[in-house]
Amino acid sequence: MIAHSRTPLYRATVLAATAAVAVACGAPAEEPAPEAPHGYVAGAEETAEVQSRLVVADAAGAVRVLDLATEEVVEAGRVDGVGSVTGDGRHAYLASDDGSVRIVDSGSWTVDHGDHTHYYRAAVREVGSVPGADPVAVHADQAVTALALADGTVALLDRARLDEGAVVELATIPRTPHRGPAVPYEGHVLASVAEPGQQFGSGVAVHDRAGAPVATIDEPCPALEGAAVTRRGVVFGCADGALLVSGSDGAFAGEKIPYPQAVTADERVREFRHRPGSALLTARAGEAGIWALDVTARTWTRHDTGPVAAVNSAGAGTALLTLTADGVLHALDPASGAELAATPLLTAPVAPGVRIEVDTSRAYVNDPAAGVIHEIDYADALRVARTFDLGGTPSRMVETGR
C-alpha cells in the first residue's frame, strides 16, 4: 500500500477551493441588471394599441386633454386668447394672445420604426412656452421640433428634452420675413425660402440640424403655403400644384405635381389635412370645393362641392369627409365625389376653428356652439358613436397619439 503525503501546496489548494465553494453557496454573486426592453421609455407605459387623446382649448382660456380610451378629462392650465392649436403627434402648441406659444404634453404618442410601431401613454403636463406670435406650422421628428413663426423665424427645439418636460432651443433658422413652414426630414430640416418683400415662399432650402443651409431644391414652389409629411416624402403647396421633396443619404430632390387644370389664387391649396402617415391629402379649393391629392399616384382630383368649412380623410380607400357651413357632415366617394352619407351635426353657421380630426377608425368634430365634441364612425354611414361634454366651449382642438 502506498501512502500519499499531504504537502503545504496541496493543503492550500484544497482550502482555496473550499472557500470558493462556500462563497458560491453562501453569498450568491450579484446578477447583472436586466436590459431595458426594446422601445422602453422611462416614465411611460407601452400599450398594444394607439392611445389617442384630444387637446382642446376653451374659448375662455381653459385647456383640457380628453383621453379617448378612458374618457378621462385632465385640466392642462390656461391659455388666454388662443388663436390656433397645432400638434406634432404628442405635444400641442397653443398660440396665445400674449405673444408666446404655449406647449402642452398630451402624454400619448406613437413611435414608428418602419417595420413595427410602439404606442405609449404617460401623464399630461404643461411643458412651457416659446416667445413668438402667430405660429405658421409645427412639424417634428424624434430629434427636432421645427416651430415656424409668421415673422420668418424657425425655432428648432430639442425633441428629447421636450419629451422630458423642458423647452430647449437648439438653433434658429433666420429667413427673409415671410409665412412659410419648416419640416424636419431625413436628418435635416426643409424650410421655405422667399424673395425679399414676398409674403410667402418661392422654394425650399435644406438645412442641417444646426440651422445652416446646405442645399436648395431646384424645383421652384411659387407662393408656397402648407406642408404635409407622408411616407413618400414632404409635400408643399404651391400656386401651380404641389412640390414633393424626397431624400436619402443626405441627397434631396424635388418633384412637381401640377394641378390638372387652371386654378385661381382662391382655389389653390393653402393647408393640407390628412391622417398622419397617409399619402392621401385633402384641402379646401376656395369656394369651389375640395382637393384630394394622391401622393403615391401623383394625381390631383377636384370635387366642386361648393364651399366647405372643414375637410379630411382617413386615407386611400376611405371616404372624403367634409363639413359644410350649414353644419352637415358629408362622406364623399373619393373618385367621383358622389355623396355616400350625410348627417346634420352642428348648429349653423359653423364657427371658425372647427376641425375634422381623423384616425384609423373614428373622426372627431368640435362643436363650439353646443359645447361638445362628436365622435364619428365614418365607416358606418357617419354614425355618431359618442359625444363628449368637456365643459365650456371647445373652440380649438388637435388629436395626438397617432
N, C-alpha and C positions, 0 to 999 in steps of 0.2 A: 504494500500500500504506500502510495506516495503522498506525503503531506505538503500542502502549498502554504508558503509563508505569506503573511499579510503585510506588505511594505507600507511606509507612510504615504507614498503616492497613491496606492490602491485605496487606502482609507480616506484620503482627501477626495478622490473621485466619487466614492460612494456617498460621502457627506454632501457634496455639491449636488449630486443627482437627487438625493433625498430632499434637500432644501428646495430644489426646483419643483419637485412634485408637490411639496407642502404649499408652496406659493400658488401653484396652479389650482390646487383643490380648495385651499382655504381662502384665497383672495383673488377672485377672477379678475383678469385684466379688463380695463375699461374698453367697451366696444366702440368702434368709430360711429360718429353721429350719422344717421341715415341721410342720404342726399334728398334735397327738396324734389318733389315730383315735377315732371315736365309741365311747364305752364304755371308753376306756383307764383302767386303774387301775395306778398306779405299784407296781412290785414284784410284780405278779400276772400270770399267764398266762391269756389269754382262750381258751376252748375252744369246740368246736362243740356239745357236749352237757353235760348235768348231770354234775358231779363229786361224787358222793355219798360221804360219809365217815361213820363211826360213832365217836362219842366214848364210850369205855367206862371205867367206874370199877370197879376191882377191890375185892373185899371187904377186902383187906389194905391198900388205900390207893393202889395204883398207878393212874395214869390213862394210857390209851393211845388213839391215834387210828388207826383202820383205814381205809385208802383202798380203797374198793370197786372201783375201776377197776384199780389196780395190785396190790392185795393187800398193799401195804407197811404195816407197823405202826410207828408212831412213838411213843416214850415222851414223855409230856407232864407229868411231875412226879408229885407225890403229894398226895393229899387224904385225910387220916385221917377215918374215921367218916362217910363220905358218906351223907347222908340222902336226897338226891334229886339228879337231874341234869335240867336243863331247857335247851332250846336256843332261839335266835332265828333259826335258819336258817344262821348262821355260827359263832357262839360258843356254848360250853357253859358253864352256870352250875352249879357243884357246891357244895351245902350241906355245910359242914364242921362237925365237932363242936367246933371252936374258936370258934364264934360268928361266922364270916365266910362269905362266898360267894366261892369262887374262880372265876376266869374263864379259859377256855382258848379260844384262837382255833384252830378246826379247819382253817383255810386253804382252805375250799371254800364257795362261796356263789353265789346267783343274784340278778340284778337284773332285775326285771320292769318294763318300760316300757309295759306295756299292749298295744301293738301288736307288740312284739318283746321278746326276752329275751336277756340276756347271762349267760354262765356263766364262773366264774373258779376258779382254783386257785392256792394260794400255800403257803408253808411253815407248818407247825404251830408254835405258840408259846404259852407261858404269858403271860397279859396282866397279871394282878394280882388283887386282891381288894377286896371291898366289905364294910364292917362290917355285921353284921346276921344274925340267926339265922332259920332256917326260912323261906326264900322261898316265897311262895304261888304266884306266877306271874311269868313274864318274857315280855314282848312288845316288839317293836321295829319301827321302820320305818327308812328310810335316814338319818334325822336323830337320833332319840332311842331309847334303850332304857329301858323302864319296868320297874324291879325292885320288885315289891310284896312287902313283908315281913309276917310274921304280926302284928307289933305295930301295923299300920295304916300305917306309913310307906311312901311310894313314892319311891324314888330315881330321878331322871331323869338318865341318863348320856349323854354326848356320843358318839353312834354313830361319827362320823367319827374322833374321837380313839381310840375303842375299836378301830376297824379299823387304826389306826396303832400299836396296842400300848400305849396309855395309858388308865388309868381316870380320867376327869374327870367330876365331878358337876356338872350344870348347875343343878339345883334339886331341891327335895323337895316332895312334896305331903303335908302333915300332915293326918291324918284321925283321927276318933274311932277308938280302937283296935278293930280287927276284922280278920278274914281276908277279903280281897277283892282281885280283880285290878285292874290298870290297863293300858290299851291305847292306844298312840299311833295316831292315826287322823285323816286329813284335816287335818294341821297342828295338831292338838290332842291332848289325852290324855283318854280316857274312863276314869273311875275310880269304883269303887263307893263309896257313902256309907252310913253306918249311924247308927241312933239310939243314943244313949248306953246302954251296958250290953248292947248286942246283939253276938253273936259274929260274925254275918255281915251283909252289906249289905242295904239295903232299896230301893236305887235306884242311879241312875247320874248323876254330875255331869260336866260338860265343863270341862276346864282348858286354859289356854294353855300354851305350852312353857316358861314361867317358873314353872308350878305354880299360878298364880292361877285360882280358879274363875270361869267366865264364863257358864255356863248350867247348867240342870238338865233332865234328860229327864223329861217329865211322867208317862210311863207308869211305874208302880212295878214293882219286881222283888223281892218278899219273899224273904228267906233266900238272897240271891244267892251262888251258887258256880259257878265255872268260866266261861271265856270262850274264844271262838274267832274268828279273823279270817277272813272269807270275802270274795269279790268282791261279795257282796250287802250287806255291812256287818259289824258286830261283833255276835256273838251272846253273850248272857249267860244262864246257867242260873238259873231262878227256881223257887220252890216250886210255882208254878202253871203252869209252862211255860217258854218262852224269851222273852227280850226282844231283838229285832233293832233295833240302832241304826244308822241310815244318816245320811250327811251330805254336804253340798255347799256350797261358797262360804261356809263358816262357819256354816251353819244345820244343826241336827241334829234328828232326830225318832226316836221310839221306836215300835215296833210289837210287840204281844204275840202270841206264837204259843202258844196254850194247849194243855195236854195234852188228848188226845181222850177221856180217861177220868179218873176219880178215882184219885189215886195217894197212897200213904202216904209218910211222910217218908223211909222207907228206899228207896222205889222211884224217887224223883226223881233227876234228873241232878246229879252233883257234879263231873264232869270230862268235857269233850268230847275225843274223839280223832278225828283226820281227817288226810288228806293235805293238806299246805299248798296253799292255793288252791282246794281242793274245797269245794263247797257242800253236801256230804252229810256230816253229823256223826254220830258214834256215841257211845254212852255205856252204862255198865252201869246196869241198873234194879234195883239191890239184889240180893236173892236170886231175884228173879222172872225175870230175863233181861237183854235189851238193848233200847236205844232206837236208832232211826235217825231223824234229823231232816233232811228235805229242805228246805233254806232257800229254794231257788228256788220250790218249790211251797207253802211254808209248811205242811208236813204232818209229823206225827209217825207213826211206826209202831213198835209194841212187839211183840217176839217173846219169848214166855215159854219160853225155853230152859232155865231154871234158872240157877243162879249161874255166872258166868264169871270167870276170873282176869284176862283182858285182852280188848279188842275194838278193831277198827279197820276202815277201809275205804279203798280207793283212790279212791272217788268214784262218781258216778252210773253205773249200768250194770255195776258190778263187784260181786263177792260181798262179804258181810259176813264178816269174819274174827274168830273167837272162839277163845280158849284156855280149856279147862275145867280144873278142879283136878286131873283125872287125867292131865294133860299132853298131851291130844289137841287138835290144831288142827283147826278146822272151818271150812268155807266154806258160807255160807248164802245162799239166794236172798233178795235184799233185799225183795222184795214179799211172799212167802209165808212166809219163814223156813224153808223146806224145806232139808234138808241136801243140798248138791251134792257135797261131798267131805269126807273126814276122814283124818287121818294121825296116828298116835302120834308125838309129838315129844320131850316132856320127861319126865323121871322124876318120878312123883308123890311127895309133893304139890308143887305149883308154889310156888316161893319168892316172897315179896313182892319187888316191884321188877322182875318180869318184864314186858316190854312187847312189843307188836307195832308196829314202825315200818314205814311203808308209803310207797313212792314209785310212780312210774308203771308200773313193770314187776315189782318184787320187794317182798317183805316180809321183815323181819328179826326174829328172836325170840332173845333172850338166854337161855342155858341155864346158870344158875349151878352146878347140880349136876354137869353134865358138863364144865363149864369151856369151853364153846364158844358160838358164835353161828351160828344156822341161817339160810341164805338160802333163801327160798321163792318158787317160781314159782307165784303164786296163780292164774294163768290156765291152768295145766297140772295140774289136779287136786291142787294143793298139793305138787307135786314139790319135794324138797329139791335145790336146784341146787348149792349149795356149803355147806361147813361150815368155819368159821374157828376155829382154836385160837390165841388170843392169849396164852395163859399165864395162870395164876391163875383167879380166879372172877369172871366178868363179871356183877356184881350189879346194875349200873345202866347204862343207855345211852341215847343220843339220836342221831338221824340229822341230818346237816347237808348243805348244798349244794343242797337242793331249792328 
